[in-house]
Amino acid sequence: MQQPFEFADALGPRMMVAIHRPEAGLRAVVAIDNVACGPAIGGVRMAADATAEEAFRLARAMTLKNAAAGLAHGGGKAVIIADPKQVPARKAELVRAFADAIRTLTDYIPGPDMGTDETCMAWIKDEIGRSVGLPRAVGGIPLDEIGATGLGLRAAIEVAAPAAGIALAGARVAIQGFGAVGRHAARFLAERGAVLVAASDSAGTLHDPSGLDPAALAAPKAEGRALHDHPRGAKRDRDAIIGVDCDIWIPAARPDVIRAGNAGAIKARLIAQGANIPCTPEAEAALAARGVLVLPDFIANAGGVICAAVEYHGGSEAQALAVIAEKISANTRAVLDEAARSGAMPRQAAIALAERRVRAAMATRRFG
């Protein structure tokens, strides 16, 4: 594991904890980046190739995301280094062991992320009484089920589309990662007249320039089948999604899927980052040089954490949906306005906005 000081700057990380419980087969890393605005909220990611660096980078993204959204929370993230597709009983044992290991890390409030879901959060809540993104059965707002992040993506895209010269009605959309975020983004955008022309999952890409029905694609995914099982569309390899001819491209899969070497294949005019850190800095710079408008992750995909914060403070599902649309629309406008005034890329404008809020909070705290 990398040393925490390799990542350190004035904002954090406040704490990085390596967890190793061989009796439970548990290896995990928790990164608590900054808690000046309040206790850190951030997801628990389960992946066999997760790293400490990934945990920190995602935690920093959460610090910026929560601050940009105006939430009374800092940023954190956890990674459990394991196969997320293991048998449910074994997964439950692993998640519960992780919960016990973070019992005393009270500055960190876990939520669902890639490889975990509302049920996993219920297991954590049962163990330590602290998590968000819970099932309705235990009083939560199931953010993946209602599509909180996908709703926020639509709100961001509705604001940004005119700036990219795109009319949302009829706009062609391609989505990398047709999971909890991607499928809901497709559904919400279809309600505004956008057309899903391609989607991908870990098995491959499905492409139909005449349009794909998001609801019909969601059905096989809900049953654990691949998009290639769908009868319509051309079946292509997983990475073919990158070069699909479209207006709006949504990465909703893993980090760093767009790099300097493949950014030139992107044909879209607008990229709305549904995943966390899906583009390297070099790729974002290359896209900006070509005139592609890239909405940064911590602005565009904040719907899930906004929903989690509303749940944590006792709000209702209806309140969560309204707050998501209001905050993400306003923050997207603020970022685009700042970028236009300063000539900076949207990410730089967004970071400046979020860091101002974090530093103002740090000035009120004895230890930041």
matplotlib code that plots the C-alpha trace (Angstrom):
import matplotlib.pyplot as plt

x = [0.0, 1.2, 2.1, -0.6, 1.8, 2.3, -1.3, -1.2, -1.9, -3.5, -7.0, -6.2, -6.3, -7.2, -6.8, -6.1, -6.6, -5.5, -7.6, -6.4, -8.4, -7.1, -9.5, -12.3, -10.4, -10.8, -8.5, -9.7, -8.7, -10.6, -9.7, -11.2, -10.1, -11.6, -14.3, -14.3, -17.9, -19.0, -18.6, -17.5, -20.0, -18.7, -19.3, -17.9, -16.5, -15.8, -13.4, -10.7, -8.2, -9.0, -6.0, -5.2, -4.5, -8.0, -9.5, -7.8, -8.6, -12.3, -12.3, -11.0, -13.6, -16.2, -14.8, -15.2, -18.6, -20.1, -18.7, -19.8, -23.3, -23.4, -23.7, -22.8, -20.4, -16.8, -15.5, -14.4, -14.3, -13.6, -12.5, -12.9, -10.4, -12.6, -14.7, -18.1, -19.8, -19.1, -21.9, -24.3, -23.5, -19.8, -20.3, -22.4, -19.7, -17.1, -19.2, -20.1, -16.4, -15.6, -18.4, -16.9, -13.5, -14.7, -16.8, -14.6, -14.1, -17.1, -16.1, -16.9, -20.5, -20.5, -22.9, -23.3, -20.9, -19.8, -19.9, -22.2, -25.8, -28.6, -28.6, -24.9, -25.6, -28.3, -25.7, -23.4, -26.2, -27.1, -23.5, -22.6, -25.8, -24.2, -24.7, -26.8, -28.4, -30.5, -33.5, -37.0, -37.6, -35.3, -36.3, -33.9, -34.1, -32.7, -30.7, -29.8, -33.4, -34.8, -32.0, -30.7, -27.4, -29.1, -31.6, -28.7, -27.0, -30.1, -30.3, -26.7, -27.1, -30.2, -28.3, -25.1, -26.6, -27.3, -23.7, -22.6, -24.9, -27.2, -31.0, -31.8, -34.9, -33.4, -29.9, -28.0, -26.7, -24.1, -23.6, -20.5, -21.7, -25.4, -25.7, -27.3, -26.2, -26.3, -29.7, -31.4, -29.6, -30.9, -34.4, -34.5, -33.0, -35.5, -38.2, -36.8, -36.7, -33.0, -32.3, -30.0, -28.0, -25.4, -24.7, -22.0, -21.4, -18.5, -19.3, -19.6, -21.3, -24.8, -25.2, -28.3, -28.2, -32.0, -32.4, -32.6, -35.3, -33.8, -36.6, -36.0, -32.3, -32.8, -34.8, -32.0, -29.6, -31.9, -31.8, -28.0, -27.7, -25.5, -26.6, -25.6, -28.6, -30.8, -32.2, -31.7, -28.6, -25.1, -23.0, -19.5, -16.6, -16.7, -14.4, -16.3, -18.6, -15.7, -15.9, -19.7, -21.1, -23.2, -24.0, -23.8, -21.4, -21.8, -19.0, -20.7, -18.2, -14.6, -12.0, -9.6, -11.5, -10.7, -7.0, -4.7, -4.4, -8.2, -9.7, -9.4, -11.9, -14.7, -17.2, -19.6, -19.9, -20.8, -19.5, -21.3, -19.3, -21.5, -18.6, -16.1, -12.7, -13.5, -11.1, -7.4, -6.4, -4.6, -7.7, -9.9, -7.3, -7.3, -11.1, -11.3, -8.8, -11.2, -14.1, -15.8, -17.6, -16.8, -18.9, -16.8, -17.8, -18.3, -20.7, -22.7, -22.9, -23.6, -27.3, -26.4, -24.6, -27.2, -29.9, -27.8, -27.4, -31.1, -31.7, -29.1, -30.8, -34.3, -35.7, -38.2, -37.7, -39.7, -37.5, -34.4, -35.5, -36.3, -33.0, -31.0, -32.6, -32.3, -28.7, -27.2, -28.9, -27.6, -24.1, -23.8, -24.8, -22.4, -19.5, -20.2, -20.6, -17.2, -15.6, -16.9, -15.7, -12.3, -11.5, -10.8, -11.9, -15.1, -13.1, -10.8, -13.8, -15.6, -12.5, -12.1, -15.8, -15.6, -12.2, -13.4, -16.3, -14.0, -11.4, -14.1, -15.3, -11.7, -11.3, -14.0, -12.5, -9.7, -8.0, -9.6]
y = [0.0, 3.5, 5.7, 8.2, 11.1, 10.5, 12.0, 14.7, 18.4, 21.2, 19.6, 16.1, 13.2, 13.4, 9.7, 6.6, 3.2, -0.1, -3.0, -6.6, -9.3, -12.6, -14.6, -13.0, -12.8, -9.1, -6.5, -3.0, 0.7, 3.6, 7.1, 10.0, 13.0, 16.1, 16.6, 20.4, 20.6, 17.7, 13.9, 12.3, 10.5, 8.2, 4.9, 1.5, 0.1, -3.6, -4.6, -7.2, -4.7, -1.7, 0.2, 2.7, 5.4, 4.7, 5.1, 8.4, 9.8, 8.9, 10.3, 13.6, 13.6, 13.2, 16.1, 18.3, 16.8, 17.3, 20.8, 21.8, 20.5, 22.6, 19.6, 19.6, 16.7, 16.0, 13.4, 9.8, 6.5, 2.8, 0.0, -3.7, -5.7, -8.6, -10.0, -8.3, -11.3, -13.8, -15.8, -13.7, -15.5, -14.9, -11.3, -10.7, -12.1, -9.8, -6.7, -7.3, -7.9, -4.6, -2.8, -4.1, -2.9, 0.7, 0.8, 3.4, 5.5, 7.7, 10.5, 8.1, 7.4, 4.5, 4.3, 2.1, 2.2, -0.1, -3.6, -2.9, -1.9, -1.1, -4.6, -4.2, -0.9, -2.6, -5.2, -2.3, -0.5, -3.7, -4.0, -0.4, 1.6, 4.0, 4.0, 5.6, 4.4, 1.9, -0.2, 1.2, -1.7, -0.2, 3.4, 4.4, 6.0, 3.4, 5.8, 3.1, 1.9, 5.4, 6.4, 9.4, 9.7, 9.3, 12.0, 14.3, 13.6, 14.6, 17.9, 18.6, 17.7, 19.9, 22.9, 22.1, 20.9, 24.5, 25.5, 22.5, 23.4, 20.4, 20.2, 17.5, 16.3, 14.0, 14.1, 10.8, 9.3, 6.6, 5.2, 3.2, 1.1, 0.2, -0.4, 1.4, 4.8, 4.3, 2.7, 5.4, 8.1, 6.6, 6.4, 10.0, 11.4, 9.4, 11.3, 14.5, 13.0, 12.0, 8.7, 6.0, 4.8, 2.6, 1.1, -1.1, -3.5, -5.7, -8.1, -5.8, -2.9, -2.8, -0.2, 0.8, 4.2, 4.1, 3.9, 1.4, 1.2, 1.8, -0.2, -3.2, -3.1, -2.8, -6.1, -8.5, -6.5, -6.9, -10.7, -10.7, -11.1, -9.2, -6.5, -8.8, -10.9, -8.2, -9.1, -5.7, -3.8, -4.6, -6.5, -5.1, -5.4, -3.6, -0.7, 0.1, 2.3, 4.9, 5.6, 5.6, 8.5, 10.4, 13.9, 13.0, 10.4, 9.2, 7.2, 5.3, 2.5, 2.5, 5.2, 6.3, 4.7, 7.8, 8.4, 10.4, 7.5, 7.0, 10.5, 11.2, 8.5, 10.3, 11.8, 13.4, 17.2, 16.8, 14.3, 14.0, 12.0, 9.5, 7.6, 8.9, 10.0, 8.4, 10.6, 11.3, 15.0, 14.6, 13.2, 16.1, 18.6, 16.9, 16.9, 20.5, 21.4, 19.9, 21.9, 19.0, 20.2, 17.9, 18.1, 17.0, 14.0, 15.7, 18.2, 15.9, 12.7, 14.2, 13.0, 9.9, 11.6, 14.4, 11.7, 10.0, 13.3, 14.0, 10.5, 10.9, 14.0, 12.5, 13.8, 12.0, 10.5, 13.4, 15.9, 14.1, 14.1, 17.8, 18.7, 16.7, 18.6, 22.0, 21.7, 20.0, 22.4, 25.4, 24.1, 23.2, 26.8, 28.2, 26.1, 26.9, 30.6, 30.6, 28.7, 31.2, 34.2, 32.8, 30.9, 27.8, 24.3, 23.3, 21.0, 23.8, 26.1, 23.4, 22.7, 26.4, 26.6, 23.5, 24.4, 27.8, 26.2, 23.7, 26.3, 28.5, 25.6, 24.8, 28.3, 27.7, 24.5, 24.2, 21.4, 22.1]
z = [0.0, -0.8, 2.1, 3.0, 2.8, -0.9, -1.3, 1.4, 0.8, 2.8, 2.6, 3.5, 3.9, 7.5, 7.9, 5.9, 7.5, 6.1, 7.4, 7.4, 9.1, 7.8, 9.9, 7.9, 4.6, 4.8, 3.1, 2.9, 2.9, 4.4, 3.3, 5.4, 3.4, 5.1, 7.8, 8.1, 6.7, 8.8, 9.1, 5.8, 3.6, 0.9, -0.6, 0.1, -3.2, -3.6, -6.3, -6.6, -8.0, -5.7, -4.3, -1.6, -4.2, -5.6, -2.2, -1.6, -5.1, -4.6, -1.1, -2.4, -5.1, -2.3, -0.4, -3.5, -4.4, -0.9, -0.6, -4.2, -3.3, -0.1, 2.2, 5.8, 5.2, 4.3, 2.0, 2.5, 0.7, 1.4, -0.8, 0.0, -2.0, -3.0, -5.8, -5.6, -7.4, -4.7, -3.1, -1.0, 2.3, 1.9, 0.8, 3.9, 6.1, 4.5, 4.7, 8.3, 9.1, 7.4, 9.4, 12.7, 11.6, 11.1, 14.2, 15.9, 12.7, 13.6, 11.2, 8.3, 7.2, 4.6, 1.7, -1.4, -4.3, -7.1, -5.9, -2.9, -2.6, -0.2, 1.4, 2.1, 3.9, 5.9, 7.1, 8.1, 9.9, 11.7, 12.9, 13.9, 13.5, 10.9, 7.1, 4.4, 1.2, 3.2, 2.0, 2.6, 4.9, 7.5, 6.9, 4.2, 0.8, -1.7, -3.9, -6.5, -6.7, -7.3, -9.6, -7.6, -9.4, -12.8, -12.0, -11.0, -14.3, -16.2, -14.2, -15.1, -18.8, -19.1, -18.0, -20.0, -23.3, -24.7, -23.9, -25.9, -28.8, -28.2, -28.1, -25.6, -27.5, -30.1, -28.7, -29.2, -25.9, -25.3, -21.9, -20.7, -17.8, -17.9, -14.1, -11.2, -12.6, -16.3, -16.7, -14.7, -16.6, -19.8, -18.4, -17.2, -20.4, -22.5, -20.6, -22.2, -25.7, -25.8, -27.7, -26.3, -29.3, -27.4, -24.0, -22.6, -19.7, -18.8, -21.6, -24.5, -26.3, -27.8, -30.6, -32.6, -34.2, -34.5, -30.8, -27.9, -25.3, -21.9, -20.1, -22.4, -21.7, -18.0, -17.8, -18.7, -16.5, -13.5, -14.1, -14.2, -17.9, -20.3, -22.7, -25.6, -24.7, -26.0, -29.5, -31.1, -32.0, -33.2, -30.7, -30.4, -27.9, -24.6, -25.6, -28.8, -26.7, -26.7, -30.4, -30.8, -32.8, -30.4, -28.9, -25.2, -23.7, -20.2, -18.5, -15.6, -15.0, -13.6, -13.0, -15.8, -18.7, -20.8, -21.1, -23.4, -25.7, -26.4, -25.8, -29.5, -30.3, -28.4, -30.9, -28.4, -27.8, -24.2, -21.6, -18.3, -15.8, -14.1, -12.6, -10.2, -11.8, -15.2, -17.1, -16.5, -16.4, -19.7, -21.3, -20.0, -21.4, -24.8, -24.9, -23.9, -26.7, -29.2, -27.8, -26.0, -22.8, -19.9, -16.8, -13.9, -11.8, -8.5, -10.0, -12.4, -10.3, -6.9, -6.9, -4.8, -2.0, -1.9, -1.5, 1.2, 3.1, 3.0, 4.3, 7.1, 8.3, 8.3, 5.0, 2.7, -0.7, -2.3, -0.6, -1.8, -5.4, -5.3, -3.6, -6.1, -9.1, -7.4, -6.2, -9.3, -11.7, -9.7, -9.3, -12.9, -13.9, -11.4, -12.7, -16.4, -15.6, -13.7, -16.5, -19.1, -17.0, -16.2, -19.3, -17.2, -17.9, -16.0, -13.7, -12.6, -12.1, -10.1, -7.9, -7.1, -6.1, -3.9, -2.3, -1.4, 0.6, 2.2, 3.2, 4.6, 6.8, 7.8, 9.1, 11.6, 13.0, 15.5, 13.6, 10.1]

ax = plt.figure().add_subplot(projection="3d")
ax.plot(x, y, z, "-o")
ax.set_aspect("equal")
plt.show()
